[in-house]
C-alpha cells in the first residue's frame, strides 16, 4: 500500500467493487514508534488529504483521530492489501507465513456502496 494509505487504497477498491468493509483497527499492524511520531505532530499533509478523500465514506465508530490518520498515512510503503474468500483465509495466512511474511486479517467485506466502518 503506497501513497494513499490503507484507507485510501481500501476505499478505492471498495468503490470499484461495490463493497462495504468493516475494518478492525486493532488488527492493523502498525510499526513500533509510529503512533509516538504522529502524537508529536509528524503527520504529512498527504495523510490529511488521503483522509479527506475517504472521509465521506468512513464511519469512524468512535476510533481516535490519531489512529485514523495513521491508517491514512501517505508514507506507507511495502504493504499489500487484498481480499480472500472467507473459506480461504486460513490457507492464505498459512501460505504467507510459510513464505516469511507477517499477514494480518483486518476485516470483512460485504456487498455495498464503498463504505468503511471502523471498529
C-alpha positions in Angstrom: 0.0 0.0 0.0 1.7 3.2 -1.1 0.9 6.8 -1.2 -2.8 6.7 -0.4 -2.6 4.9 2.9 -4.6 1.9 3.9 -7.8 3.8 4.0 -7.3 5.4 0.5 -6.5 2.1 -1.2 -9.3 0.2 0.6 -11.7 3.0 -0.2 -10.9 2.9 -3.9 -11.1 -0.9 -4.0 -14.5 -0.9 -2.3 -16.0 1.7 -4.6 -14.7 -0.1 -7.7 -16.1 -3.4 -6.3 -19.4 -2.2 -4.9 -18.4 -3.5 -1.5 -18.5 -2.2 2.1 -15.9 -3.1 4.7 -15.7 -3.5 8.4 -12.1 -2.7 9.4 -10.8 -3.9 12.7 -8.4 -1.0 13.6 -6.5 -3.0 16.3 -5.8 -5.8 13.8 -3.8 -3.5 11.5 -0.1 -4.0 12.0 1.5 -0.6 12.8 5.3 -0.4 13.2 6.7 0.5 16.6 7.1 4.2 17.1 4.6 5.3 14.5 1.9 6.5 17.0 4.5 8.4 19.0 5.6 10.2 15.9 2.1 11.0 15.0 1.4 12.3 18.5 4.4 14.6 18.2 2.9 16.1 15.1 4.9 14.3 12.4 1.9 13.8 10.1 2.4 14.5 6.4 -0.1 16.7 4.6 -0.7 13.8 2.2 -2.2 11.8 5.1 -4.7 14.5 5.8 -5.6 14.7 2.0 -6.0 10.9 2.0 -8.3 11.1 4.9 -10.3 14.0 3.4 -10.8 11.9 0.2 -12.2 8.8 2.1 -13.9 10.6 4.9 -17.3 10.9 3.3 -17.4 7.1 3.1 -16.0 6.5 6.6 -17.9 5.6 9.7 -15.3 6.4 12.4 -17.1 4.3 15.0 -15.5 6.3 17.9 -12.0 5.5 16.8 -9.4 8.1 17.9 -8.5 10.7 15.2 -4.8 9.9 15.5 -5.4 6.2 14.8 -7.4 7.2 11.8 -4.7 9.5 10.5 -2.2 6.6 10.8 -4.5 4.4 8.7 -4.4 7.2 6.0 -0.6 7.7 6.2 0.8 8.8 2.9 4.2 7.4 3.8 3.2 3.7 3.8 5.4 1.5 1.7 5.7 -2.2 1.0 2.4 -3.4 2.4 -0.1 -5.3 0.4 -3.9 -5.1 0.7 -6.0 -7.8 -0.8 -9.2 -9.8 -0.3 -9.6 -13.5 0.1 -12.8 -15.6 0.1 -13.8 -16.3 3.7 -13.3 -20.1 3.3 -9.7 -19.5 2.0 -8.5 -17.1 4.7 -6.7 -19.7 6.8 -4.9 -21.1 3.7 -3.8 -17.6 2.6 -2.5 -16.8 6.1 -0.6 -20.1 6.3 0.9 -19.7 2.8 2.0 -16.1 3.6 3.6 -17.1 6.9 5.4 -20.0 5.3 7.0 -17.6 2.8 8.3 -15.3 5.6 5.5 -12.7 5.6 3.5 -11.4 8.5 -0.1 -11.3 7.3 -2.9 -9.7 9.2 -6.6 -10.3 8.8 -8.0 -6.8 9.3 -11.7 -7.0 8.4 -14.5 -8.3 6.3 -16.4 -7.1 3.2 -20.0 -7.3 2.1 -22.0 -6.1 -0.9 -22.5 -2.3 -0.5 -21.6 1.1 -1.7 -17.9 1.6 -0.8 -18.4 2.4 2.9 -15.7 1.7 5.5 -16.8 1.1 9.2 -14.0 1.3 11.7 -14.3 -0.9 14.8 
